[in-house]
Amino acid sequence: MTSKIKFEDYLAVETAGGVTWHPNKKQIAFTSNVTGVYQIYTCNVEKSGVYPRTQLTNEVDRCTDPRYLSDGTLLFTRDRGGDENFQIGLIDEGMSLYWLTTDLTVKHRISYSSQSYLYYSANLIDRARFDVYRWKIPLRKNKPELIYEPDRGLIKVSGTMNNDNKILMTQRLANANQHILLLDIIKGELMDLTAAISGNQEYRWEVVRWLDFEHIIVNTDYDFDLKRLAIITTNGKFRKLRQFENLINYDIENYAHSKDSIWTYFLENEEGYSTLHRAKFSNGGFSEHETLPFPLRGVVPFGDERSWNQDKALSLSGDEHLLAITMSSGNQPTSVWVLDIKSMTPWRAVEVDYAGLNPSMFVEPTLDRFNSFDNLSVPYFKYVPTGHMPDNGWPTLVIIHGGPESQSKPSFDPVIQYYLAIGFAVVAPNIRGSDGYGRTYLNLDNVEKRLDSIKDIKNLALHLKEEDSEIDGDSLVVYGGSYGGFAVLSAMTEHPELWKAGVDIVGISNFVTFLQNTAAWRRSLREAEYGSLEQDLDLLTQISPINKIDRISAPLFIIQGDNDERVPLSESIQIYEKLKEKGLRVRILRFADEGHGLAKLQNRIKAYSEVGSWLKEMIGSK
């Protein structure tokens, strides 16, 4: 490939998404990284076409997750140096900016807004606990009110009824274990609506919307394997939507509706690809369903406070005429599309900057599968470079996602496109434990089964080596971030003979020290997945890559942010030092102004350009 390929060209391709509608105007606000770090923008959207945008923030650090309130003011969040201690900013109708919170040691998590109140959680009183607050609108004329102090879990307000006197909340005890709570403000009573249904068993419960004062649409895997819509009542009764179940074949995710809309919009996750639906529900059940046109075969991506939350991936205008969708595909950068509900006509409302690159250069993946050691069918996406293939096939990056309850999807990733451009194929599997394939698949790597997921990576490598003529099976690189970083280290220690190199980005090297040092509010959530320090110490020690470091034979490149509260800096430092001590080939790249992953353009350019050069040196890519 040509030496003129520069990573900064690919990183400069814009990402835009996470839409919120003005309550009274055909106007949206969204997040874009066109400046190199996420900032907040707004533009008018009245009919088909692309409209000029206005930049509302210009901060050194990321500004994310915008949302309009009922009075037309716009909220967003900002942290500093990747520390995830998000503060709440407010932009009024006159474009003036005010900081509503200023304690930089406290994390604020906005969850919901009604006509009258903003709801959020914060670890102000106890850094290990997120209490729930509400704040009467207009915010600058009022003060926050503490309404609930949970004894465990993360709490997210998901909807209100009866003039905000009844508040629905989702309690997350682990990524795959949630409850739905109902707080009656007048009576001062709290009821767990799902405990009576599911008992002590762990299930996923998500609030979709209130139907009336007694009935709630939920998305759950209770009594299902895949997540399905159902109805629960305020006295803890559960009812399936049996006619509706047969219309959807995959997991359901993401929802949109307006307060009084008869339609509920939602996505079906078809092995990573998104399909848009809408349906009519009542307390009597399901009555009507439509599959809606999508502008391209792709993905509706979402994240968290670091970009935009799930509830902003789909966003319905107040008059219900326009549905804003954040869309992406393997070769189409993430942008904002709008669907006219009356005509069912979609168009791109935000034109993103391609940074001078020809989009025809971008590669769309194929979806494939392989059988693992126990005949489990495991899916993976494969990206193959354009151009002349080397005689032995393409050197290949096997990229493992984080989570672990996450999912590799065929959305646009400029880092992947860069690696393709310099001559590497990319394979992105959804090994056991990945989301999107049902509860049974999700639980296949829990606690004592942790290393079964690493066996999946081994069997994928063998599959590529033995059965794929486009892949150079002797030039495989295992690559991943966060939990994917653990998977890199574990694959290199459990099956060292398979790898030419490894790239570990903010990865877990020792589960014991990780659980001891991760942010206090996260420990119980992660112990539910990995095992606890009190009960599973021997297992955690056994599966930790740092205790098998002598097995590593391939060179390792480590990337780490100093301000990472999720996987602390010490996880990367300790494995780097041990590898250096033993004379093994290792390199570390640290960033003092980053946290869990790299947010700033200049840091991303430096890190991934150096990784690209290092890989070509290690692999000998032409």
C-alpha positions in Angstrom: 0.0 0.0 0.0 1.1 3.6 -0.6 3.2 5.3 2.1 1.1 8.4 1.6 -1.7 6.9 3.7 -2.0 8.9 7.0 -4.0 8.0 10.0 -5.0 11.6 10.5 -6.9 11.5 7.2 -9.1 8.7 8.5 -9.5 10.1 12.1 -10.7 13.4 10.6 -13.8 11.7 9.1 -16.6 13.1 11.2 -19.0 11.2 13.5 -22.3 12.9 14.2 -25.3 11.6 16.2 -27.4 11.4 19.3 -30.3 13.6 18.4 -32.7 15.6 20.7 -35.6 17.6 19.3 -36.5 21.1 20.4 -39.9 20.9 22.2 -41.6 23.6 20.0 -39.5 23.9 16.9 -38.3 21.7 14.0 -34.8 21.9 15.4 -32.4 19.3 16.5 -29.3 19.3 18.7 -26.6 16.6 18.2 -23.0 15.7 19.0 -20.2 15.8 16.5 -16.4 15.3 16.7 -15.6 17.4 13.5 -13.3 19.6 15.6 -11.4 16.6 16.9 -13.4 16.2 20.2 -17.1 15.9 20.7 -19.0 19.2 20.8 -22.7 20.2 20.7 -24.4 21.5 17.5 -27.8 22.4 16.4 -29.6 22.9 13.1 -33.2 23.3 11.7 -34.9 20.3 10.1 -38.2 21.1 8.4 -38.2 19.0 5.3 -35.9 16.9 3.1 -32.5 18.4 2.9 -29.3 19.3 4.7 -29.4 22.5 6.8 -26.6 24.7 8.1 -25.4 23.9 11.6 -24.5 26.1 14.6 -21.7 25.1 17.0 -22.9 25.7 20.6 -19.8 24.5 22.6 -16.1 24.9 22.1 -14.5 23.2 25.0 -11.1 21.6 25.4 -12.7 18.3 26.5 -15.6 16.4 25.1 -19.2 17.8 25.4 -21.7 15.0 24.9 -25.3 13.7 25.3 -27.4 16.8 24.5 -31.0 16.9 25.4 -33.7 19.6 25.2 -35.9 20.3 28.2 -39.6 21.4 27.9 -38.7 25.1 28.3 -36.4 25.0 25.3 -33.2 25.0 27.2 -30.5 22.5 26.1 -28.5 20.3 28.5 -25.3 18.5 27.8 -22.5 16.9 29.8 -18.7 17.5 30.0 -15.8 15.7 31.8 -12.2 16.6 31.9 -9.2 14.6 30.7 -11.4 11.5 30.3 -12.1 11.2 34.0 -15.8 10.6 33.4 -16.8 13.0 36.3 -19.4 14.6 34.0 -20.8 18.0 34.8 -24.1 19.4 33.5 -24.1 22.4 31.3 -27.1 24.4 30.2 -27.5 26.5 27.0 -30.5 28.9 27.1 -32.5 30.1 24.1 -30.2 33.1 23.8 -27.2 30.7 23.4 -25.7 31.6 26.8 -24.0 28.7 28.6 -24.3 28.1 32.3 -22.7 25.3 34.4 -25.3 23.8 36.7 -22.8 21.6 38.5 -19.2 22.4 39.4 -17.9 19.8 41.7 -15.3 18.1 39.5 -14.9 15.1 41.8 -18.6 14.1 41.3 -20.1 12.1 38.5 -23.6 13.3 37.2 -25.6 10.9 35.1 -28.7 12.5 33.4 -31.4 9.9 32.8 -34.8 11.4 32.0 -36.8 14.6 31.7 -40.5 15.2 32.0 -42.6 18.3 31.3 -41.8 19.5 34.8 -38.6 17.9 36.0 -35.1 16.8 35.1 -34.0 13.5 36.7 -30.4 12.5 37.2 -28.2 10.5 39.6 -24.9 11.6 41.2 -22.4 10.2 43.7 -22.3 13.4 45.6 -22.9 12.0 49.1 -21.0 8.7 48.7 -18.6 8.1 45.8 -19.6 4.4 45.8 -23.4 5.2 45.5 -25.5 7.1 42.9 -28.4 8.8 44.6 -31.4 10.0 42.5 -32.3 13.7 42.2 -35.0 15.6 40.5 -34.8 19.3 39.5 -37.8 21.4 38.7 -37.8 23.2 35.3 -36.7 26.0 34.8 -33.5 24.7 36.4 -31.8 28.0 37.0 -34.7 29.2 39.2 -34.8 26.0 41.3 -32.6 23.6 43.2 -32.2 19.8 42.9 -34.1 17.6 45.3 -32.9 14.2 46.6 -35.6 11.7 46.1 -34.0 8.3 46.5 -30.9 6.8 48.1 -30.4 3.2 46.8 -28.7 0.5 48.9 -27.2 -1.0 45.7 -26.9 -0.8 42.0 -27.1 2.0 39.5 -30.5 3.7 39.2 -31.9 5.3 36.1 -35.3 7.1 36.0 -37.1 5.8 33.0 -40.6 7.5 33.1 -43.1 9.3 35.2 -46.9 9.4 35.6 -49.5 11.2 37.6 -47.8 14.7 37.5 -44.4 13.1 38.4 -45.8 11.6 41.6 -45.1 8.1 40.3 -41.6 7.5 39.0 -40.4 4.4 37.2 -36.7 3.5 37.7 -34.4 0.8 36.4 -32.0 -0.6 38.9 -28.9 -2.2 37.3 -27.3 -4.7 39.6 -25.1 -6.1 36.7 -25.1 -5.7 32.9 -27.5 -8.7 32.7 -29.4 -8.2 35.9 -31.9 -5.3 36.2 -35.1 -4.6 38.1 -37.8 -2.1 37.6 -38.8 0.0 40.6 -41.8 2.2 41.2 -41.4 5.2 43.5 -44.6 6.8 44.8 -43.5 10.3 45.9 -46.7 11.2 47.7 -46.9 8.0 49.7 -43.1 7.7 50.1 -43.3 4.1 49.0 -41.0 2.0 46.8 -42.1 -1.2 45.0 -39.9 -3.6 43.0 -42.3 -4.4 40.2 -40.2 -7.2 38.8 -39.1 -9.0 42.0 -42.5 -10.5 42.4 -42.4 -11.8 38.8 -38.8 -13.1 38.6 -38.0 -13.7 42.2 -34.3 -14.0 42.9 -33.5 -15.0 39.3 -31.4 -12.6 37.2 -33.1 -11.1 34.1 -32.8 -8.0 32.0 -35.7 -5.5 32.4 -35.9 -2.2 30.5 -38.7 0.3 30.6 -40.1 1.2 27.2 -43.0 3.5 28.1 -46.1 3.9 30.3 -49.3 2.9 28.6 -51.7 4.3 31.2 -51.7 4.7 35.0 -51.4 0.9 35.6 -49.7 -0.7 32.5 -46.1 -0.4 31.3 -44.4 -1.7 28.2 -41.1 -3.3 29.0 -38.3 -5.1 27.1 -37.1 -8.2 28.9 -35.6 -11.7 28.6 -37.8 -13.0 31.5 -39.4 -16.2 30.2 -37.6 -15.6 26.9 -34.1 -16.1 25.6 -34.1 -13.1 23.4 -35.3 -9.7 24.7 -39.0 -9.2 23.9 -41.6 -6.6 24.6 -44.2 -7.4 27.2 -46.5 -5.7 29.7 -46.2 -5.4 33.4 -48.6 -3.7 35.8 -48.0 -1.4 38.8 -49.0 -4.3 41.1 -46.4 -6.5 39.7 -48.3 -8.6 37.1 -46.6 -9.8 33.9 -48.3 -10.5 30.5 -46.7 -11.6 27.2 -47.7 -10.1 23.9 -48.1 -13.5 22.2 -49.3 -12.3 18.8 -46.4 -9.8 18.6 -43.7 -12.3 19.6 -43.9 -14.1 16.2 -43.3 -11.0 14.3 -39.7 -10.4 15.6 -36.9 -12.9 15.3 -34.0 -11.2 17.1 -33.3 -9.0 20.1 -35.2 -5.8 20.5 -33.3 -2.6 21.5 -33.8 1.2 21.5 -37.2 2.8 21.6 -38.8 6.1 20.7 -42.2 7.7 21.3 -43.8 10.9 22.2 -45.9 11.4 25.3 -49.3 10.7 23.7 -48.2 8.9 20.5 -50.2 5.8 19.5 -47.1 4.3 17.9 -44.0 2.9 19.7 -40.8 2.8 17.5 -38.1 0.3 18.2 -35.2 -1.6 16.6 -34.5 -5.2 16.0 -30.9 -6.3 16.3 -30.4 -8.8 13.4 -27.0 -10.1 14.2 -25.6 -6.6 14.5 -27.7 -5.0 11.8 -30.6 -2.7 12.7 -34.2 -3.0 11.5 -36.7 -0.4 12.3 -40.3 -1.2 13.4 -43.3 0.4 15.0 -46.3 -1.0 16.8 -49.4 0.0 18.6 -50.0 -1.3 22.1 -52.7 -0.8 24.7 -53.4 -2.3 28.1 -55.2 -5.0 26.1 -52.1 -5.9 24.3 -50.8 -5.6 20.7 -52.9 -4.4 17.8 -50.8 -3.3 14.8 -47.2 -3.6 13.5 -45.1 -2.2 10.6 -41.5 -2.6 9.5 -40.3 0.8 8.3 -38.0 1.7 5.4 -34.3 2.1 6.4 -32.0 4.3 4.4 -29.2 1.7 4.3 -28.3 -1.7 5.6 -26.4 -0.8 8.7 -26.5 0.0 12.4 -28.0 2.5 14.8 -25.0 3.0 17.1 -25.2 4.3 20.7 -23.0 4.5 23.7 -23.2 6.3 27.1 -22.3 9.7 28.6 -19.0 9.6 26.6 -20.9 10.2 23.3 -24.7 9.8 23.5 -27.0 7.5 25.4 -29.3 4.9 24.0 -32.4 7.0 24.3 -30.9 9.5 21.8 -30.2 7.0 19.0 -33.8 7.2 17.9 -35.7 10.5 18.6 -39.2 11.4 17.6 -40.2 15.1 17.0 -42.9 16.5 19.3 -45.5 16.6 16.6 -44.6 13.0 15.6 -44.0 13.9 12.0 -40.2 13.2 11.9 -38.1 10.4 13.4 -34.3 11.2 13.7 -32.1 8.2 13.5 -28.3 8.0 14.1 -27.1 5.7 11.3 -23.9 4.0 10.2 -22.6 1.1 8.2 -19.3 -0.5 7.6 -18.5 2.0 4.8 -20.9 4.9 5.7 -19.7 7.2 8.5 -22.1 7.8 11.4 -24.5 10.6 10.7 -28.1 11.8 11.4 -30.9 10.6 9.1 -34.5 11.7 9.3 -37.5 9.7 8.4 -40.7 11.6 7.4 -43.4 9.5 9.1 -46.2 10.6 6.7 -44.4 9.8 3.4 -42.0 7.2 4.9 -39.2 9.1 3.1 -35.7 9.0 4.7 -32.9 11.5 4.1 -29.5 12.4 5.5 -30.1 15.6 7.6 -26.5 16.1 8.7 -23.8 15.9 6.0 -20.6 14.7 7.7 -17.1 15.7 6.7 -15.2 12.9 4.8 -11.9 14.7 5.3 -11.1 14.6 1.6 -11.2 10.8 1.5 -13.1 9.0 -1.3 -15.9 7.0 0.4 -15.6 4.3 -2.3 -12.3 3.4 -0.5 -14.2 2.3 2.6 -14.8 -1.4 3.0 -18.1 -3.1 4.1 -17.7 -6.3 6.1 -19.2 -9.7 5.4 -20.9 -11.7 8.2 -19.5 -15.2 8.7 -19.6 -18.0 11.4 -17.3 -20.7 12.7 -17.8 -23.6 15.0 -15.9 -23.4 18.3 -14.5 -26.2 20.4 -17.9 -27.3 21.6 -19.6 -26.8 18.2 -21.1 -23.5 19.3 -21.7 -21.4 16.2 -19.9 -18.1 16.7 -20.4 -15.1 14.4 -17.8 -12.7 13.1 -17.5 -9.8 10.7 -14.6 -9.9 8.2 -13.2 -6.8 6.4 -10.8 -7.5 3.5 -8.6 -4.7 2.0 -9.0 -3.6 -1.6 -6.1 -4.1 -3.9 -3.7 -6.9 -4.7 -3.7 -9.7 -2.0 -0.3 -10.9 -0.9 0.6 -14.5 -1.9 0.0 -15.8 1.6 -3.1 -13.8 2.2 -3.6 -10.7 4.3 -2.1 -10.2 7.7 -5.1 -9.9 10.0 -6.2 -8.1 13.1 -8.6 -10.2 15.3 -10.4 -7.4 17.2 -12.2 -8.4 20.4 -14.9 -6.0 21.7 -15.1 -4.9 25.3 -18.0 -5.2 27.7 -17.9 -8.2 27.8 -21.6 -7.9 27.3 -21.2 -5.9 24.2 -21.4 -6.6 20.5 -19.3 -6.0 17.5 -21.5 -4.4 14.9 -20.9 -3.4 11.2 -20.8 0.3 11.9 -18.2 2.7 10.5 -14.9 2.7 12.4 -12.1 5.0 11.0 -9.5 3.0 12.8 -10.5 -0.2 11.1 -10.6 1.6 7.7 -7.1 2.8 8.3 -5.8 -0.6 9.1 -7.4 -1.9 5.9 -5.8 0.9 3.9 -2.3 -0.1 5.1 -2.8 -3.7 4.2 -4.4 -5.6 7.2 -7.6 -7.5 7.1 -9.8 -7.2 10.2 -11.9 -9.9 11.8 -14.3 -8.8 14.6 -16.0 -11.8 16.3 -18.9 -11.9 18.8 -17.5 -14.6 21.1 -19.7 -16.2 23.7 -20.8 -13.7 26.3 -21.6 -11.1 23.6 -24.9 -9.3 23.7 -27.5 -9.5 20.9 -27.8 -13.3 20.7 -30.0 -14.1 23.7 -29.5 -14.8 27.4 -28.1 -18.3 27.0 -25.3 -17.1 24.7 -24.7 -14.1 27.0 -24.1 -16.4 30.1 -21.7 -18.8 28.4 -18.6 -17.0 29.7 -19.7 -16.2 33.3 -17.3 -16.7 36.2 -15.8 -20.2 36.0 -16.5 -20.3 32.2 -14.5 -17.2 31.5 -11.7 -19.0 29.5 -14.3 -20.7 27.3 -14.5 -17.3 25.5 -10.7 -17.3 25.0 -11.1 -20.8 23.5 -13.5 -19.2 21.0 -10.7 -16.8 20.0 -8.3 -19.8 19.6 -10.8 -21.7 17.4 -11.4 -18.6 15.3 -7.7 -18.2 14.7 -7.5 -21.9 13.7 -10.5 -21.5 11.4 -8.9 -18.5 9.7 -5.6 -20.3 9.4 -7.0 -23.5 8.0 -10.0 -22.5 6.0 -9.8 -18.9 4.8 -7.5 -18.4 1.8 -7.7 -14.6 2.1 -6.1 -14.7 5.5 -2.5 -15.2 6.3 -2.9 -17.5 9.3 0.8 -17.1 10.3 0.4 -13.3 10.6 -2.5 -12.9 13.1 -2.6 -10.0 15.6 -5.0 -10.2 18.6 -6.3 -6.7 19.4 -8.8 -5.3 21.8 -9.7 -2.7 24.4 -11.0 -2.8 28.0 -12.4 -6.4 28.5 -11.1 -6.9 24.9 -7.7 -5.9 26.3 -8.0 -8.7 28.8 -8.9 -11.1 26.0 -5.8 -10.0 24.1 -3.6 -10.8 27.2 -5.4 -14.0 27.9 -5.2 -15.2 24.3 -1.5 -14.5 24.3 -0.9 -16.5 27.5 -3.4 -19.3 26.9 -2.6 -19.9 23.2 0.7 -18.1 22.5 1.6 -20.1 19.4 -1.2 -18.4 17.4 -0.2 -14.8 17.5 2.4 -12.7 15.7 1.7 -9.7 18.0 -0.9 -8.2 20.4 -2.4 -4.7 21.0 -3.9 -4.2 24.4 -5.9 -1.0 25.0 -6.8 -0.2 28.6 -7.0 -3.9 29.3 -7.4 -5.9 32.5 -4.2 -7.8 33.4 -5.1 -9.0 36.9 -8.7 -9.5 38.0 -7.8 -9.3 41.6 -6.1 -5.9 41.4 -8.7 -4.7 38.9 -11.5 -5.3 41.3 -9.6 -3.8 44.2 -8.8 -0.6 42.3 -11.7 0.0 39.9 -14.0 2.9 40.9 -15.9 2.0 44.0 -19.3 2.3 42.3 -18.3 -0.3 39.7 -16.9 -3.1 41.8 -20.2 -4.9 42.6 -21.3 -4.6 39.0 -18.2 -6.2 37.7 -18.0 -8.9 40.4 -21.5 -10.0 39.2 -19.8 -10.9 35.9 -16.3 -12.0 36.8 -16.6 -13.4 40.3 -16.1 -11.8 43.7 -12.9 -11.2 45.7 -14.5 -12.8 48.7 -15.8 -16.0 47.1 -13.9 -16.5 43.9 -10.4 -15.3 44.7 -8.7 -18.5 43.5 -10.6 -18.4 40.2 -9.8 -14.8 39.7 -6.1 -15.5 40.3 -6.2 -18.5 38.0 -7.6 -16.6 35.0 -5.5 -13.5 35.3 -3.0 -13.2 32.5 -0.3 -11.6 34.6 0.1 -14.9 36.5 1.0 -16.7 33.2 3.2 -14.0 31.8 6.0 -16.5 31.0 3.9 -18.0 28.2 3.8 -14.7 26.2 6.1 -15.0 23.2 4.8 -12.3 20.8 5.5 -8.6 21.1 2.8 -6.5 22.8 1.8 -2.8 22.4 -0.1 -1.3 25.3 -2.2 2.0 25.2 -3.5 3.5 28.5 -5.1 6.7 29.7 -3.8 7.9 33.1 -7.3 9.0 34.3 -9.0 5.7 33.6 -11.4 4.9 36.5 -12.8 1.7 34.9 -9.6 -0.1 34.2 -7.0 1.8 36.3 -3.6 2.7 35.0 -2.0 0.2 37.3 -3.4 -2.7 35.2 -1.2 -1.7 32.3 1.8 -0.6 34.3 2.1 -3.9 36.1 2.1 -6.1 33.1 4.4 -3.7 31.2 6.9 -3.8 34.0 6.8 -7.6 34.3 7.3 -8.1 30.6 10.2 -5.7 30.6 11.7 -7.5 33.6 11.6 -10.8 31.7 13.1 -9.2 28.6 10.0 -9.7 26.5 9.1 -7.3 23.7 6.7 -4.7 25.0 5.9 -1.0 24.4 3.5 1.2 26.4 2.0 4.5 25.3 0.4 6.6 28.1 -1.8 9.7 27.8 -2.1 12.0 30.8 -5.3 13.7 29.5 -7.3 10.5 28.7 -9.3 8.0 30.6 -11.0 4.8 29.4 -10.0 4.9 25.7 -8.9 7.9 23.7 -11.3 10.8 23.1 -9.0 13.5 21.7 -8.1 13.6 18.0 -4.4 14.4 18.5 -4.0 11.5 21.0 -5.9 9.1 18.7 -3.7 10.2 15.7 -0.5 9.6 17.8 -1.6 6.3 19.2 -3.0 4.5 16.2 -0.4 5.9 13.8 2.3 4.4 16.0 0.4 1.2 16.3 0.1 1.0 12.5 3.8 1.6 12.0 4.7 -0.9 14.8 2.4 -3.6 13.3 4.0 -3.2 9.9 7.4 -3.6 11.5 6.3 -6.7 13.5 4.3 -8.3 10.7 6.1 -7.0 7.6 3.0 -5.7 6.0 3.7 -4.2 2.5 
